[in-house]
Amino acid sequence: MLQFFKNEVFLSVVTALILGVISFFIFRFTLEQSTVLSLIFAVLSIAVLFIYKQNFTAGKSNRSDISDEKYHLLEKKFKSISEKADKLEIENKTTELFLASMSHELRTPLNGIIGLTEVLDDTVLTEEQKEFVSLIRESSNNLRVIVNDILDVSKMNAGKMELESISFDLFTKIEASVGIFKSKINDKEIGLNISIDPMIPRQVIGDPTRLSQVIINLVSNALKFTARGGKIDVLAEYIDQKNDEVTFKVSVSDSGIGLTQEQQKKIFEAYSQATASTTRKSGGTGLGLMISSKIMKSMDTELKVESEEGEGATFFFVLTMKVDTESFVPVEKKEVEVVEETQGFDDIHVLVAEDNPINQKLIKIVLENFGLNVTLAANGQEAYEARMNGTYNMIFMDIQMPVMGGVESTHSIIEYEKEHNIDHIPIIALTANALPRDREKYISEGMDDYATKPLDVKVLEKLITQYCNIQK
C-alpha cells in the first residue's frame, strides 16, 4: 500500500507540474495562478486515485471471497455425492449378501417340503390323502414361484441379470414351456392351440432359459385369467430373415377378462395387477409380467399387450436371434439320448455333505431310489475325512454348513487328492443359493458342477449320468 501511495503521489505531482507549465506559457496564466492550479490538480488526482484503488481492492477481495465460498460449496457437494455413492455401494453389497442368505434360508426348508411331498406321492395313499398331497405340492410350488420372482427382481434391480448365448431348438423350447401347463389346461377344459411357423429356423442362438421363463409367465397369466371352457393360443410367426439372423413374433392370446386402456399402461409395473381384487381372485405377486418385460428389454426388444376389457388379451414380443447354421440337431434330443444310453446306476457310491436332517433324509431317499449307495456327512469336515478314508464316485456338497463350509471342504479334498496323486472325485455344489454367477463362483472354487435346491430329480439324474460314467 505504501509503495502504491508513493507511485500515485509522484505521478500526480509530475502531471500537476506539466499542467502548470502549460497554463503559464500557453494560456498566459500568472505564476501564482499556475502554481495554485497545479497544487489543486495534484491534491484532487491523488484523492481520486486513492479512492479508486481502495474500491478496486475491496471489490477484488469481495469477488475473491465469493469465489472461495462457491468453491467450498462445490467441494462440499462433491464430497456429499461421493459419500452417498460409497454408502449406496455398501448398501447394494449388503443387500446382495442378505439376498444370498435369505435365498438359502428359504430354499432349504422348501427343498424338504417339495422333495418329501414327491416321495410321499409315490407311496400307497387313499384318495383323500392324495388330495392333501396335491394341495401341499401346489402350495409349495406357489411359494417357490414367489421366492424365485423376488430373487429375479432383486437381480434385475442390481443390474446383474446376464443372458446366455447358446444353441437351442426353438420349437422344442416353446412346446416344452407350454407343455408344463397341459394338465391344468385340461382341468379347466381350456382349448389350447400351439402354432409355430415352419419358416422359422429350429436351431437358434440365445438364452433358452430366459425365453422359456417369459413364455411360461405369459401362459401362466393367460391360464389364471381364462375361464373354464375358454381358449389360449400360442403362436410363433415368421417375419424376416437376413443373413444369419431371423426375426419372429411370439404371442400368447387368451379369451379371459381383458384389460382397460388404463390397466394396460400399468400392467408391466412392479406389483401391478389389473385391480386390487385380482390378486385375491387369481393369486400371484404381480411380478411375472414386470420380470418378463425386463427380460425382453435385455434382449433388445419389448413386451407389449393388446386387449379390450371383457374380450381377452394378447401379450407379444418381436425377437431377432442368430440362426445356428452349424447344428440342426435339437439340444434336448441329444440329452435324452445320453440318458437312455447310460441309465442304471449299479455299484455307484456317492458322498452327500448336508447339515439339514430333513434334506439329508430327502436326498438319501432320492439317490437310493436311483440304486446308489449313499454315505452322509453332517458338515464339510466330516466330508473331508470321509474322502480321505473312502472311495466314492461322486460328492454332493452343500455350501453353508457348520464346522467347515462346502467351499473350504472342497479346497481340502482337492489338496488331499493332489498331495497323494489320486484321481479327482467330481464335486457338485448342491445349494439353495441362486444368485447371479453362483454357478461360475463355485466352479472357480474347484467344484465340478452346480445344482440348486429345491431338488430337481431330472437334474440329479443327468449329473449322475454325466459324472459317474466318466469314472467307469
C-alpha positions as a Markdown table, in Angstrom:
| # | Residue | x | y | z |
|---|---|---|---|---|
| 1 | Met | 0.0 | 0.0 | 0.0 |
| 2 | Leu | 2.9 | 2.4 | 0.9 |
| 3 | Gln | 4.6 | 1.7 | -2.5 |
| 4 | Phe | 1.3 | 2.4 | -4.2 |
| 5 | Phe | 0.9 | 5.7 | -2.4 |
| 6 | Lys | 4.4 | 6.8 | -3.4 |
| 7 | Asn | 3.8 | 5.9 | -7.1 |
| 8 | Glu | 0.5 | 7.8 | -7.2 |
| 9 | Val | 1.9 | 10.9 | -5.5 |
| 10 | Phe | 4.8 | 11.0 | -7.9 |
| 11 | Leu | 2.5 | 10.6 | -10.9 |
| 12 | Ser | 0.1 | 13.3 | -9.6 |
| 13 | Val | 3.0 | 15.9 | -8.9 |
| 14 | Val | 4.5 | 15.4 | -12.4 |
| 15 | Thr | 1.1 | 15.8 | -14.0 |
| 16 | Ala | 0.4 | 18.9 | -12.0 |
| 17 | Leu | 3.8 | 20.5 | -12.9 |
| 18 | Ile | 3.1 | 19.8 | -16.6 |
| 19 | Leu | -0.3 | 21.4 | -16.3 |
| 20 | Gly | 1.2 | 24.5 | -14.5 |
| 21 | Val | 3.8 | 24.9 | -17.3 |
| 22 | Ile | 1.2 | 24.7 | -20.0 |
| 23 | Ser | -1.1 | 27.2 | -18.2 |
| 24 | Phe | 1.8 | 29.6 | -17.7 |
| 25 | Phe | 3.4 | 29.6 | -21.2 |
| 26 | Ile | 0.4 | 28.7 | -23.4 |
| 27 | Phe | -2.7 | 30.2 | -21.6 |
| 28 | Arg | -0.6 | 33.1 | -20.2 |
| 29 | Phe | -1.7 | 32.5 | -16.5 |
| 30 | Thr | 0.3 | 34.3 | -13.9 |
| 31 | Leu | 2.9 | 32.4 | -11.9 |
| 32 | Glu | 0.7 | 32.4 | -8.8 |
| 33 | Gln | -2.3 | 31.2 | -10.8 |
| 34 | Ser | -0.3 | 28.4 | -12.5 |
| 35 | Thr | 1.1 | 27.3 | -9.1 |
| 36 | Val | -2.4 | 27.2 | -7.4 |
| 37 | Leu | -3.8 | 25.3 | -10.4 |
| 38 | Ser | -1.0 | 22.7 | -10.2 |
| 39 | Leu | -1.5 | 22.2 | -6.4 |
| 40 | Ile | -5.3 | 21.8 | -6.7 |
| 41 | Phe | -4.9 | 19.3 | -9.6 |
| 42 | Ala | -2.2 | 17.3 | -7.6 |
| 43 | Val | -4.4 | 17.1 | -4.5 |
| 44 | Leu | -7.6 | 16.1 | -6.4 |
| 45 | Ser | -5.8 | 13.5 | -8.6 |
| 46 | Ile | -4.2 | 11.9 | -5.5 |
| 47 | Ala | -7.5 | 11.7 | -3.7 |
| 48 | Val | -9.4 | 10.3 | -6.7 |
| 49 | Leu | -6.7 | 7.6 | -7.4 |
| 50 | Phe | -6.6 | 6.6 | -3.8 |
| 51 | Ile | -10.4 | 6.2 | -3.5 |
| 52 | Tyr | -10.4 | 4.2 | -6.8 |
| 53 | Lys | -7.7 | 2.0 | -5.6 |
| 54 | Gln | -9.4 | 1.3 | -2.3 |
| 55 | Asn | -12.7 | 0.4 | -4.0 |
| 56 | Phe | -10.9 | -1.8 | -6.6 |
| 57 | Thr | -9.1 | -3.7 | -3.9 |
| 58 | Ala | -12.2 | -4.1 | -1.8 |
| 59 | Gly | -14.2 | -5.3 | -4.9 |
| 60 | Lys | -11.4 | -7.7 | -5.8 |
| 61 | Ser | -11.3 | -9.0 | -2.3 |
| 62 | Asn | -15.1 | -9.4 | -2.2 |
| 63 | Arg | -15.0 | -11.3 | -5.5 |
| 64 | Ser | -12.3 | -13.5 | -4.2 |
| 65 | Asp | -14.3 | -14.2 | -1.1 |
| 66 | Ile | -17.3 | -15.1 | -3.2 |
| 67 | Ser | -15.2 | -17.4 | -5.4 |
| 68 | Asp | -13.8 | -19.1 | -2.4 |
| 69 | Glu | -17.3 | -19.5 | -0.9 |
| 70 | Lys | -18.5 | -21.1 | -4.2 |
| 71 | Tyr | -15.5 | -23.4 | -4.3 |
| 72 | His | -16.1 | -24.6 | -0.8 |
| 73 | Leu | -19.8 | -25.2 | -1.5 |
| 74 | Leu | -19.0 | -27.2 | -4.6 |
| 75 | Glu | -16.4 | -29.1 | -2.7 |
| 76 | Lys | -18.9 | -29.9 | 0.0 |
| 77 | Lys | -21.5 | -31.1 | -2.7 |
| 78 | Phe | -18.9 | -33.3 | -4.4 |
| 79 | Lys | -17.9 | -34.8 | -1.1 |
| 80 | Ser | -21.5 | -35.4 | -0.2 |
| 81 | Ile | -22.2 | -37.1 | -3.6 |
| 82 | Ser | -19.1 | -39.2 | -3.2 |
| 83 | Glu | -20.2 | -40.3 | 0.4 |
| 84 | Lys | -23.7 | -41.1 | -0.9 |
| 85 | Ala | -22.2 | -43.2 | -3.8 |
| 86 | Asp | -20.0 | -45.1 | -1.3 |
| 87 | Lys | -22.9 | -45.6 | 1.0 |
| 88 | Leu | -25.1 | -46.9 | -1.9 |
| 89 | Glu | -22.4 | -49.3 | -2.9 |
| 90 | Ile | -22.1 | -50.7 | 0.6 |
| 91 | Glu | -25.9 | -51.0 | 0.8 |
| 92 | Asn | -26.0 | -52.9 | -2.5 |
| 93 | Lys | -23.4 | -55.3 | -1.3 |
| 94 | Thr | -25.2 | -55.7 | 2.0 |
| 95 | Thr | -28.5 | -56.3 | 0.1 |
| 96 | Glu | -26.8 | -58.9 | -2.1 |
| 97 | Leu | -25.4 | -60.7 | 0.9 |
| 98 | Phe | -28.8 | -60.6 | 2.6 |
| 99 | Leu | -30.5 | -62.0 | -0.5 |
| 100 | Ala | -27.9 | -64.8 | -0.7 |
| 101 | Ser | -28.6 | -65.6 | 2.9 |
| 102 | Met | -32.4 | -65.4 | 2.6 |
| 103 | Ser | -32.3 | -67.4 | -0.6 |
| 104 | His | -30.5 | -70.2 | 1.2 |
| 105 | Glu | -32.7 | -70.0 | 4.3 |
| 106 | Leu | -36.0 | -70.0 | 2.3 |
| 107 | Arg | -35.0 | -72.7 | -0.2 |
| 108 | Thr | -33.6 | -75.1 | 2.4 |
| 109 | Pro | -36.9 | -75.9 | 4.2 |
| 110 | Leu | -38.8 | -75.5 | 0.8 |
| 111 | Asn | -36.5 | -78.1 | -0.6 |
| 112 | Gly | -37.5 | -80.6 | 2.1 |
| 113 | Ile | -41.2 | -79.8 | 1.7 |
| 114 | Ile | -41.3 | -80.2 | -2.1 |
| 115 | Gly | -39.0 | -83.2 | -2.2 |
| 116 | Leu | -40.7 | -85.2 | 0.6 |
| 117 | Thr | -44.1 | -84.4 | -1.0 |
| 118 | Glu | -42.9 | -86.1 | -4.2 |
| 119 | Val | -41.6 | -89.1 | -2.2 |
| 120 | Leu | -44.9 | -89.3 | -0.3 |
| 121 | Asp | -46.9 | -89.2 | -3.5 |
| 122 | Asp | -45.1 | -92.3 | -4.8 |
| 123 | Thr | -46.3 | -94.3 | -1.8 |
| 124 | Val | -49.7 | -96.1 | -1.4 |
| 125 | Leu | -52.3 | -93.4 | -0.4 |
| 126 | Thr | -56.0 | -93.1 | -0.1 |
| 127 | Glu | -57.8 | -90.8 | -2.4 |
| 128 | Glu | -58.2 | -88.2 | 0.4 |
| 129 | Gln | -54.5 | -88.4 | 1.2 |
| 130 | Lys | -53.6 | -88.0 | -2.4 |
| 131 | Glu | -55.7 | -84.8 | -2.5 |
| 132 | Phe | -53.9 | -83.5 | 0.6 |
| 133 | Val | -50.5 | -84.3 | -1.0 |
| 134 | Ser | -51.6 | -82.5 | -4.2 |
| 135 | Leu | -52.6 | -79.4 | -2.2 |
| 136 | Ile | -49.2 | -79.4 | -0.3 |
| 137 | Arg | -47.4 | -79.7 | -3.7 |
| 138 | Glu | -49.4 | -76.8 | -5.2 |
| 139 | Ser | -48.9 | -74.6 | -2.2 |
| 140 | Ser | -45.1 | -75.4 | -2.2 |
| 141 | Asn | -44.8 | -74.7 | -5.9 |
| 142 | Asn | -46.6 | -71.4 | -5.4 |
| 143 | Leu | -44.2 | -70.4 | -2.7 |
| 144 | Arg | -41.2 | -71.4 | -4.9 |
| 145 | Val | -42.5 | -69.1 | -7.7 |
| 146 | Ile | -42.8 | -66.2 | -5.2 |
| 147 | Val | -39.3 | -66.8 | -3.9 |
| 148 | Asn | -37.9 | -67.0 | -7.5 |
| 149 | Asp | -39.8 | -63.9 | -8.5 |
| 150 | Ile | -38.4 | -61.8 | -5.6 |
| 151 | Leu | -34.9 | -63.0 | -6.3 |
| 152 | Asp | -35.3 | -62.2 | -10.0 |
| 153 | Val | -36.4 | -58.7 | -9.3 |
| 154 | Ser | -33.5 | -58.2 | -6.9 |
| 155 | Lys | -31.1 | -59.4 | -9.5 |
| 156 | Met | -32.5 | -57.1 | -12.2 |
| 157 | Asn | -32.6 | -54.1 | -9.9 |
| 158 | Ala | -28.9 | -54.7 | -9.1 |
| 159 | Gly | -28.2 | -54.9 | -12.9 |
| 160 | Lys | -26.9 | -58.5 | -12.5 |
| 161 | Met | -29.0 | -60.4 | -14.9 |
| 162 | Glu | -26.8 | -61.9 | -17.6 |
| 163 | Leu | -28.0 | -63.6 | -20.8 |
| 164 | Glu | -26.6 | -66.9 | -22.1 |
| 165 | Ser | -25.7 | -67.3 | -25.8 |
| 166 | Ile | -26.1 | -70.9 | -26.6 |
| 167 | Ser | -27.6 | -73.0 | -29.4 |
| 168 | Phe | -31.1 | -74.5 | -28.7 |
| 169 | Asp | -34.1 | -75.9 | -30.5 |
| 170 | Leu | -36.7 | -73.0 | -30.5 |
| 171 | Phe | -39.6 | -75.2 | -31.4 |
| 172 | Thr | -38.9 | -77.7 | -28.6 |
| 173 | Lys | -38.4 | -74.9 | -26.1 |
| 174 | Ile | -41.7 | -73.2 | -26.9 |
| 175 | Glu | -43.6 | -76.5 | -26.8 |
| 176 | Ala | -41.9 | -77.6 | -23.5 |
| 177 | Ser | -42.7 | -74.2 | -21.9 |
| 178 | Val | -46.4 | -74.5 | -22.7 |
| 179 | Gly | -46.4 | -78.3 | -22.0 |
| 180 | Ile | -45.9 | -77.9 | -18.3 |
| 181 | Phe | -49.4 | -76.4 | -18.1 |
| 182 | Lys | -51.2 | -79.1 | -20.1 |
| 183 | Ser | -52.7 | -80.8 | -17.0 |
| 184 | Lys | -54.1 | -77.5 | -15.6 |
| 185 | Ile | -55.4 | -76.5 | -19.0 |
| 186 | Asn | -57.2 | -79.9 | -19.3 |
| 187 | Asp | -58.6 | -79.5 | -15.8 |
| 188 | Lys | -60.2 | -76.1 | -16.8 |
| 189 | Glu | -61.3 | -77.6 | -20.2 |
| 190 | Ile | -59.5 | -74.8 | -22.0 |
| 191 | Gly | -58.8 | -75.1 | -25.7 |
| 192 | Leu | -55.1 | -74.9 | -26.4 |
| 193 | Asn | -53.6 | -74.1 | -29.8 |
| 194 | Ile | -49.8 | -74.0 | -30.4 |
| 195 | Ser | -48.7 | -72.9 | -33.8 |
| 196 | Ile | -45.1 | -72.4 | -34.9 |
| 197 | Asp | -44.4 | -71.1 | -38.4 |
| 198 | Pro | -42.1 | -73.7 | -40.2 |
| 199 | Met | -40.3 | -70.8 | -41.9 |
| 200 | Ile | -38.6 | -70.1 | -38.6 |
| 201 | Pro | -35.3 | -72.0 | -38.3 |
| 202 | Arg | -35.5 | -74.5 | -35.5 |
| 203 | Gln | -31.9 | -74.1 | -34.2 |
| 204 | Val | -31.1 | -70.6 | -32.9 |
| 205 | Ile | -28.6 | -69.0 | -30.6 |
| 206 | Gly | -29.7 | -67.1 | -27.5 |
| 207 | Asp | -30.8 | -67.6 | -23.9 |
| 208 | Pro | -33.4 | -70.5 | -23.8 |
| 209 | Thr | -33.9 | -70.3 | -20.1 |
| 210 | Arg | -34.9 | -66.7 | -20.1 |
| 211 | Leu | -37.0 | -67.1 | -23.2 |
| 212 | Ser | -38.8 | -70.0 | -21.6 |
| 213 | Gln | -39.3 | -68.0 | -18.4 |
| 214 | Val | -41.1 | -65.3 | -20.4 |
| 215 | Ile | -43.3 | -67.8 | -22.3 |
| 216 | Ile | -44.1 | -69.6 | -19.0 |
| 217 | Asn | -45.1 | -66.3 | -17.3 |
| 218 | Leu | -47.4 | -65.4 | -20.3 |
| 219 | Val | -49.1 | -68.8 | -20.4 |
| 220 | Ser | -49.5 | -68.9 | -16.6 |
| 221 | Asn | -51.0 | -65.4 | -16.8 |
| 222 | Ala | -53.4 | -66.4 | -19.6 |
| 223 | Leu | -54.4 | -69.6 | -17.7 |
| 224 | Lys | -55.2 | -67.6 | -14.5 |
| 225 | Phe | -57.5 | -65.2 | -16.2 |
| 226 | Thr | -59.2 | -67.5 | -18.7 |
| 227 | Ala | -62.5 | -69.0 | -17.5 |
| 228 | Arg | -63.4 | -72.7 | -17.8 |
| 229 | Gly | -64.2 | -73.6 | -21.4 |
| 230 | Gly | -62.1 | -70.7 | -22.8 |
| 231 | Lys | -59.1 | -70.8 | -25.2 |
| 232 | Ile | -55.4 | -70.0 | -25.3 |
| 233 | Asp | -53.4 | -69.5 | -28.5 |
| 234 | Val | -49.6 | -69.6 | -28.5 |
| 235 | Leu | -48.2 | -68.5 | -31.9 |
| 236 | Ala | -44.7 | -68.1 | -33.3 |
| 237 | Glu | -44.9 | -66.2 | -36.6 |
| 238 | Tyr | -42.0 | -65.7 | -39.1 |
| 239 | Ile | -41.3 | -62.1 | -40.0 |
| 240 | Asp | -38.0 | -61.9 | -41.8 |
| 241 | Gln | -34.5 | -63.4 | -42.2 |
| 242 | Lys | -31.4 | -61.5 | -43.1 |
| 243 | Asn | -28.1 | -63.4 | -43.4 |
| 244 | Asp | -27.7 | -65.4 | -40.2 |
| 245 | Glu | -30.4 | -63.6 | -38.2 |
| 246 | Val | -34.1 | -64.4 | -38.1 |
| 247 | Thr | -36.9 | -62.2 | -36.8 |
| 248 | Phe | -40.1 | -63.7 | -35.4 |
| 249 | Lys | -43.1 | -62.8 | -33.3 |
| 250 | Val | -44.3 | -64.8 | -30.3 |
| 251 | Ser | -47.7 | -64.1 | -28.9 |
| 252 | Val | -49.9 | -65.6 | -26.2 |
| 253 | Ser | -53.6 | -64.8 | -26.5 |
| 254 | Asp | -56.5 | -65.7 | -24.2 |
| 255 | Ser | -60.2 | -65.3 | -24.1 |
| 256 | Gly | -60.1 | -64.0 | -20.5 |
| 257 | Ile | -61.3 | -60.9 | -18.7 |
| 258 | Gly | -59.2 | -58.5 | -20.8 |
| 259 | Leu | -57.7 | -55.1 | -19.8 |
| 260 | Thr | -58.8 | -51.5 | -20.0 |
| 261 | Gln | -56.5 | -48.9 | -21.6 |
| 262 | Glu | -55.6 | -47.6 | -18.1 |
| 263 | Gln | -54.7 | -51.1 | -16.9 |
| 264 | Gln | -52.6 | -51.7 | -20.0 |
| 265 | Lys | -50.4 | -48.7 | -19.1 |
| 266 | Lys | -49.6 | -50.1 | -15.7 |
| 267 | Ile | -49.5 | -53.8 | -16.3 |
| 268 | Phe | -45.7 | -54.1 | -16.6 |
| 269 | Glu | -45.0 | -52.2 | -13.4 |
| 270 | Ala | -43.8 | -53.9 | -10.3 |
| 271 | Tyr | -46.5 | -55.4 | -8.1 |
| 272 | Ser | -49.2 | -54.2 | -10.5 |
| 273 | Gln | -52.3 | -56.2 | -11.4 |
| 274 | Ala | -55.5 | -55.2 | -13.1 |
| 275 | Thr | -57.3 | -54.3 | -9.9 |
| 276 | Ala | -56.7 | -54.7 | -6.2 |
| 277 | Ser | -59.0 | -57.7 | -6.2 |
| 278 | Thr | -57.2 | -59.5 | -8.9 |
| 279 | Thr | -54.5 | -60.8 | -6.6 |
| 280 | Arg | -57.1 | -62.3 | -4.3 |
| 281 | Lys | -59.1 | -63.9 | -7.2 |
| 282 | Ser | -56.2 | -65.2 | -9.2 |
| 283 | Gly | -53.2 | -65.3 | -6.9 |
| 284 | Gly | -49.6 | -64.2 | -7.8 |
| 285 | Thr | -47.3 | -61.4 | -6.8 |
| 286 | Gly | -47.9 | -59.3 | -9.9 |
| 287 | Leu | -44.1 | -59.6 | -10.6 |
| 288 | Gly | -44.3 | -62.0 | -13.6 |
| 289 | Leu | -45.1 | -59.5 | -16.3 |
| 290 | Met | -42.7 | -57.0 | -14.9 |
| 291 | Ile | -39.9 | -59.6 | -14.9 |
| 292 | Ser | -40.8 | -60.7 | -18.4 |
| 293 | Ser | -40.8 | -57.1 | -19.6 |
| 294 | Lys | -37.3 | -56.6 | -18.2 |
| 295 | Ile | -36.0 | -59.8 | -19.8 |
| 296 | Met | -37.3 | -58.7 | -23.2 |
| 297 | Lys | -35.6 | -55.3 | -22.8 |
| 298 | Ser | -32.4 | -57.0 | -22.0 |
| 299 | Met | -32.9 | -58.9 | -25.4 |
| 300 | Asp | -33.3 | -55.5 | -27.1 |
| 301 | Thr | -37.0 | -55.8 | -27.7 |
| 302 | Glu | -40.2 | -55.0 | -25.9 |
| 303 | Leu | -43.1 | -57.0 | -24.4 |
| 304 | Lys | -46.4 | -55.5 | -25.5 |
| 305 | Val | -50.1 | -56.1 | -24.9 |
| 306 | Glu | -53.3 | -55.6 | -27.0 |
| 307 | Ser | -56.6 | -56.0 | -25.2 |
| 308 | Glu | -60.1 | -54.9 | -24.7 |
| 309 | Glu | -62.0 | -55.2 | -21.4 |
| 310 | Gly | -64.0 | -58.5 | -21.5 |
| 311 | Glu | -62.5 | -59.5 | -24.8 |
| 312 | Gly | -59.3 | -61.3 | -23.7 |
| 313 | Ala | -55.7 | -60.1 | -24.1 |
| 314 | Thr | -52.7 | -60.8 | -26.4 |
| 315 | Phe | -49.2 | -60.4 | -25.0 |
| 316 | Phe | -46.5 | -60.5 | -27.6 |
| 317 | Phe | -42.9 | -59.7 | -28.5 |
| 318 | Val | -40.8 | -59.5 | -31.7 |
| 319 | Leu | -37.4 | -61.1 | -31.3 |
| 320 | Thr | -34.3 | -61.2 | -33.5 |
| 321 | Met | -32.0 | -64.2 | -32.9 |
| 322 | Lys | -29.0 | -65.6 | -34.7 |
| 323 | Val | -29.5 | -68.9 | -36.6 |
| 324 | Asp | -27.2 | -71.7 | -35.7 |
| 325 | Thr | -26.1 | -72.8 | -39.2 |
| 326 | Glu | -23.7 | -75.4 | -38.0 |
| 327 | Ser | -26.1 | -77.6 | -36.0 |
| 328 | Phe | -29.6 | -78.7 | -36.8 |
| 329 | Val | -30.0 | -81.4 | -34.1 |
| 330 | Pro | -32.1 | -80.2 | -31.1 |
| 331 | Val | -30.1 | -80.0 | -27.9 |
| 332 | Glu | -32.9 | -81.6 | -25.9 |
| 333 | Lys | -32.8 | -84.7 | -28.1 |
| 334 | Lys | -29.1 | -85.1 | -27.6 |
| 335 | Glu | -29.6 | -85.0 | -23.8 |
| 336 | Val | -32.4 | -87.7 | -23.9 |
| 337 | Glu | -30.2 | -90.0 | -26.0 |
| 338 | Val | -27.3 | -89.7 | -23.5 |
| 339 | Val | -29.6 | -90.5 | -20.6 |
| 340 | Glu | -31.1 | -93.5 | -22.3 |
| 341 | Glu | -27.6 | -94.9 | -23.1 |
| 342 | Thr | -26.4 | -94.7 | -19.5 |
| 343 | Gln | -29.4 | -95.3 | -17.3 |
| 344 | Gly | -28.9 | -97.8 | -14.5 |
| 345 | Phe | -26.6 | -96.8 | -11.6 |
| 346 | Asp | -25.3 | -100.0 | -10.2 |
| 347 | Asp | -22.3 | -100.2 | -7.9 |
| 348 | Ile | -22.1 | -96.4 | -7.6 |
| 349 | His | -21.3 | -94.9 | -4.2 |
| 350 | Val | -21.9 | -91.2 | -3.5 |
| 351 | Leu | -21.0 | -89.0 | -0.6 |
| 352 | Val | -23.5 | -86.3 | 0.4 |
| 353 | Ala | -22.4 | -83.4 | 2.7 |
| 354 | Glu | -25.6 | -81.8 | 4.1 |
| 355 | Asp | -26.2 | -80.5 | 7.6 |
| 356 | Asn | -30.1 | -80.3 | 7.5 |
| 357 | Pro | -31.6 | -83.6 | 8.8 |
| 358 | Ile | -34.7 | -83.3 | 6.6 |
| 359 | Asn | -32.7 | -82.6 | 3.4 |
| 360 | Gln | -30.3 | -85.5 | 4.4 |
| 361 | Lys | -33.3 | -87.8 | 4.5 |
| 362 | Leu | -34.7 | -86.5 | 1.3 |
| 363 | Ile | -31.6 | -86.7 | -0.9 |
| 364 | Lys | -30.8 | -90.1 | 0.6 |
| 365 | Ile | -34.2 | -91.4 | -0.5 |
| 366 | Val | -34.0 | -89.9 | -3.9 |
| 367 | Leu | -30.5 | -91.2 | -4.6 |
| 368 | Glu | -31.2 | -94.7 | -3.2 |
| 369 | Asn | -34.2 | -94.8 | -5.5 |
| 370 | Phe | -31.7 | -94.5 | -8.3 |
| 371 | Gly | -30.0 | -97.6 | -6.9 |
| 372 | Leu | -27.0 | -95.6 | -5.5 |
| 373 | Asn | -25.1 | -96.3 | -2.3 |
| 374 | Val | -25.2 | -93.2 | -0.1 |
| 375 | Thr | -22.9 | -92.0 | 2.7 |
| 376 | Leu | -24.0 | -88.9 | 4.6 |
| 377 | Ala | -21.7 | -86.3 | 6.2 |
| 378 | Ala | -23.2 | -83.6 | 8.5 |
| 379 | Asn | -20.6 | -80.9 | 7.7 |
| 380 | Gly | -17.6 | -80.2 | 5.4 |
| 381 | Gln | -15.1 | -81.6 | 8.0 |
| 382 | Glu | -16.9 | -84.9 | 8.0 |
| 383 | Ala | -17.0 | -84.9 | 4.2 |
| 384 | Tyr | -13.2 | -84.2 | 4.0 |
| 385 | Glu | -12.5 | -87.1 | 6.5 |
| 386 | Ala | -14.8 | -89.4 | 4.6 |
| 387 | Arg | -13.0 | -88.7 | 1.3 |
| 388 | Met | -9.6 | -89.4 | 3.0 |
| 389 | Asn | -10.9 | -92.7 | 4.3 |
| 390 | Gly | -13.1 | -93.9 | 1.5 |
| 391 | Thr | -13.6 | -94.1 | -2.3 |
| 392 | Tyr | -16.7 | -92.6 | -3.9 |
| 393 | Asn | -17.9 | -92.0 | -7.5 |
| 394 | Met | -19.3 | -88.6 | -6.7 |
| 395 | Ile | -19.7 | -86.0 | -3.9 |
| 396 | Phe | -22.7 | -83.7 | -3.4 |
| 397 | Met | -21.6 | -80.7 | -1.3 |
| 398 | Asp | -23.8 | -78.3 | 0.4 |
| 399 | Ile | -22.3 | -74.8 | 0.7 |
| 400 | Gln | -23.4 | -73.4 | 4.1 |
| 401 | Met | -22.5 | -75.9 | 6.8 |
| 402 | Pro | -21.2 | -75.7 | 10.4 |
| 403 | Val | -17.6 | -76.6 | 11.4 |
| 404 | Met | -16.4 | -76.4 | 7.8 |
| 405 | Gly | -18.3 | -75.0 | 4.8 |
| 406 | Gly | -18.6 | -76.6 | 1.4 |
| 407 | Val | -16.1 | -74.4 | -0.4 |
| 408 | Glu | -13.4 | -74.9 | 2.3 |
| 409 | Ser | -14.1 | -78.7 | 2.3 |
| 410 | Thr | -13.7 | -78.8 | -1.5 |
| 411 | His | -10.3 | -77.0 | -1.2 |
| 412 | Ser | -9.2 | -79.5 | 1.4 |
| 413 | Ile | -10.3 | -82.5 | -0.7 |
| 414 | Ile | -8.7 | -81.2 | -3.9 |
| 415 | Glu | -5.4 | -80.5 | -2.0 |
| 416 | Tyr | -5.5 | -84.0 | -0.5 |
| 417 | Glu | -6.0 | -85.6 | -4.0 |
| 418 | Lys | -3.1 | -83.6 | -5.4 |
| 419 | Glu | -0.8 | -84.4 | -2.5 |
| 420 | His | -1.4 | -88.2 | -2.8 |
| 421 | Asn | -1.6 | -88.2 | -6.6 |
| 422 | Ile | -5.1 | -89.9 | -6.7 |
| 423 | Asp | -8.0 | -89.4 | -9.1 |
| 424 | His | -10.2 | -86.5 | -8.5 |
| 425 | Ile | -13.8 | -87.3 | -7.5 |
| 426 | Pro | -16.4 | -84.9 | -9.1 |
| 427 | Ile | -17.8 | -82.5 | -6.5 |
| 428 | Ile | -21.3 | -81.0 | -7.2 |
| 429 | Ala | -22.4 | -77.9 | -5.3 |
| 430 | Leu | -25.9 | -78.7 | -4.1 |
| 431 | Thr | -27.1 | -75.4 | -2.6 |
| 432 | Ala | -30.0 | -73.2 | -2.0 |
| 433 | Asn | -28.0 | -70.2 | -3.2 |
| 434 | Ala | -29.4 | -69.0 | -6.5 |
| 435 | Leu | -28.0 | -65.5 | -7.1 |
| 436 | Pro | -26.2 | -64.4 | -10.3 |
| 437 | Arg | -22.9 | -66.0 | -11.1 |
| 438 | Asp | -23.3 | -68.6 | -8.3 |
| 439 | Arg | -22.5 | -71.5 | -10.7 |
| 440 | Glu | -19.3 | -69.8 | -12.0 |
| 441 | Lys | -18.3 | -68.9 | -8.5 |
| 442 | Tyr | -18.5 | -72.4 | -7.2 |
| 443 | Ile | -16.8 | -73.9 | -10.2 |
| 444 | Ser | -14.0 | -71.4 | -9.8 |
| 445 | Glu | -13.5 | -72.7 | -6.3 |
| 446 | Gly | -12.8 | -76.1 | -7.7 |
| 447 | Met | -16.3 | -77.7 | -7.8 |
| 448 | Asp | -17.2 | -79.5 | -11.0 |
| 449 | Asp | -20.9 | -78.5 | -11.3 |
| 450 | Tyr | -23.8 | -76.9 | -9.6 |
| 451 | Ala | -27.4 | -77.8 | -8.8 |
| 452 | Thr | -29.9 | -75.7 | -6.9 |
| 453 | Lys | -32.5 | -76.6 | -4.2 |
| 454 | Pro | -35.3 | -77.5 | -4.3 |
| 455 | Leu | -34.0 | -80.7 | -5.8 |
| 456 | Asp | -34.9 | -81.4 | -9.4 |
| 457 | Val | -34.8 | -85.2 | -9.8 |
| 458 | Lys | -34.1 | -84.9 | -13.6 |
| 459 | Val | -31.1 | -82.6 | -12.9 |
| 460 | Leu | -29.7 | -85.0 | -10.4 |
| 461 | Glu | -30.1 | -87.9 | -12.8 |
| 462 | Lys | -28.4 | -86.0 | -15.5 |
| 463 | Leu | -25.5 | -85.1 | -13.2 |
| 464 | Ile | -25.1 | -88.7 | -12.0 |
| 465 | Thr | -25.2 | -89.9 | -15.6 |
| 466 | Gln | -22.6 | -87.4 | -16.7 |
| 467 | Tyr | -20.0 | -87.6 | -13.9 |
| 468 | Cys | -20.4 | -91.2 | -12.6 |
| 469 | Asn | -20.0 | -92.7 | -16.0 |
| 470 | Ile | -16.8 | -90.7 | -16.6 |
| 471 | Gln | -15.4 | -92.7 | -13.7 |
| 472 | Lys | -16.2 | -96.1 | -15.3 |
